[in-house]
Amino acid sequence: MIDVATPYVQAAERAYHAVFGRGPAYMRGGGSLPFTHDIQQALGAAIVMMGIGLPDDNPHAPNEKLHLPNFFHGVETMIHYFNQLALAVAHGRG
């Protein structure tokens, strides 16, 4: 679990808002990436996992898919996210 009040998660929330018009749905997940906690501890760095999938995408299933508009929105969200991180660092919040 991560602290959603960190500047990194707040930057992600602003990025989602800018592109999707709403903030993210915070949920416990990452079952396929159990090592993220270990990496976070070893590096002392925050890990922010940002999803763009839909409930019916069926990740890791034979009929897995990704809604193409979400892919393009995801790229745009990452652009906004990196911009928000740069602004946070520039203002001493990151």
N, C-alpha and C positions, 0 to 999 in steps of 0.2 A: 504494500500500500504506500501511496505517496501523499504528501501534504499538498492539498489543492490550493493552499494560500501562498505557495512559493511563487517568486516572480516568473519562473519558467512555465508553470502551469497557468498562471494568469495571462502570460503572453499567448499561450495556446488558446485560451478561452477568447481573447480578443481577436485572434486570427480566425477562429471558427465564426465568430460573430460577424466579422467583416465579409466573409465569403458566403456563409450559409444563412446569415441573418438571425442566428441564434447561437447560444453557447453549446458546449458539448454535453452529452449525457454521461455523467461520471458513473462508472461501473467497475466492479471488481472483475478482472479478467487476466489475460496473459498466461493462461494455462499452458500454452504451447511454448512459452518463453520463460521457464522457471529460473533460468540463470541470470535474469536481469537484476534481481536483488543482489546476487553475488558480485556482479560487475559494478553496481552502484556502490557497494561497500568497499570493493577493492580500489576503485578509482576516486572515491569520495565525490562523485559527480551525480547530479540529478539525472534520472532517466524519465522522459516524458513519452508515453506511448499514445500516439494520435491515430485513431481509426477513421476510416471514411466508408466503411462497409454498411450494408443494409442487413436487417434481420434475416432475410431469405438468401443471403449470398452463399450460405453453406460452406464456410471455410474448411479446407482440407477434405472435402467430400468429393466424390467422383463428378458431381455436377456443380462444382464450385464456380462462382461467377463474380464479376465486379461490374456494377452499373457504370457504364462509360462516362456519363456526366459527373459522377462522383469522383472518378479518376482525375478529370480535369479540374474539378473543384478542389481536390486534394492537393494538386500541384500549386494552385493559387493560394490555398491555405498555408502551405509551407513557405511560400514567398512572404506572405504576411507575417508568419511566425518568426522567420529570421529577422525581418524588419523590426518586429516588436522586441526581440531579444537585443538587437543592437540599440534600440532606444532605451531599454532597461539598463543596459551597461553604461550608456552615455549619461544616464541620470543617477548612476550609482546604486541601482536596485538589483543588479545581477552579478 
